[in-house]
């Protein structure tokens, strides 16, 4: 019998990824970004810090693209939406993968 696990269990087990980036890594990185912003670090500086701290190539390129979009005047929300769309399939659905 197939047992379905909640997404959080899959994330904690490291079995879920978005565009090749482990979901747990994405969650930690976005949490670090939120912490920096709450601490008063300017947005572009915070994006640069988390981008430089990550060693995961796929995540680094996502963060770099988000930072570039923000530098070009887009809001953080719009930049993150665009980054998410780059991980979509041909039907526009975000691709989560279980390992």
For each residue, the residues with C-beta under 8 A, 3 or more apart:
1:
2:
3:
4:
5: 9 10 13
6: 9 10
7: 10 11 16
8: 11 12
9: 5 6 12 13
10: 5 6 7 13 15 16 23 98
11: 7 8 14 15 16 23 24 27
12: 8 9 24
13: 5 9 10
14: 11 22 24 99
15: 10 11 98 99
16: 7 10 11 22 23 24 96 97 98 99
17: 20 21 22 23 96 97 99
18: 21 23 26 87 94 95 96 97
19: 58 62 86 87 95
20: 17 58 97
21: 17 18 25 26 56 58 59 62
22: 14 16 17 25 26 56
23: 10 11 16 17 18 26 27 96
24: 11 12 14 16 27 28
25: 21 22 28 29 54 56 59
26: 18 21 22 23 29 30 59
27: 11 23 24 30 31
28: 24 25 31 32
29: 25 26 32 33 50 54 59 63
30: 26 27 33 34
31: 27 28 34 35
32: 28 29 35 36 50 53
33: 29 30 36 37 46 47 50
34: 30 31 37 38
35: 31 32 38 39
36: 32 33 39 41 45 46 49 50
37: 33 34 40 41 43 46
38: 34 35
39: 35 36
40: 37
41: 36 37 45 46 49
42: 45 46
43: 37 46 47 70 76
44: 47 48 67 70 71
45: 36 41 42 48 49
46: 33 36 37 41 42 43 49 50
47: 33 43 44 50 51 63 66 67 70
48: 44 45 51 52 67
49: 36 41 45 46 52 53
50: 29 32 33 36 46 47 53 54 63
51: 47 48 54 60 63 64 67
52: 48 49
53: 32 49 50
54: 25 29 50 51 59 60 63
55: 60
56: 21 22 25 59 60
57: 60 61
58: 19 20 21 61 62
59: 21 25 26 29 54 56 62 63
60: 51 54 55 56 57 63 64
61: 57 58 64 65
62: 19 21 58 59 65 66 83 86
63: 29 47 50 51 54 59 60 66 67
64: 51 60 61 67 68
65: 61 62 68 69 79 82 83 86
66: 47 62 63 69 70 76 79 80 83
67: 44 47 48 51 63 64 70 71 79
68: 64 65 71 72
69: 65 66 72 74 78 79 82 83
70: 43 44 47 66 67 73 74 75 76 79
71: 44 67 68
72: 68 69
73: 70
74: 69 70 78 79 82
75: 70 78 79
76: 43 66 70 79 80
77: 80 81
78: 69 74 75 81 82
79: 65 66 67 69 70 74 75 76 82 83
80: 66 76 77 83 84
81: 77 78 84 85
82: 65 69 74 78 79 85 86
83: 62 65 66 69 79 80 86 87
84: 80 81 87 88 94
85: 81 82 88 92
86: 19 62 65 82 83
87: 18 19 83 84 94 95
88: 84 85 91 92 93 94 95
89: 92 93 95
90:
91: 88
92: 85 88 89
93: 88 89
94: 18 84 87 88
95: 18 19 87 88 89
96: 16 17 18 23
97: 16 17 18 20
98: 10 15 16
99: 14 15 16 17
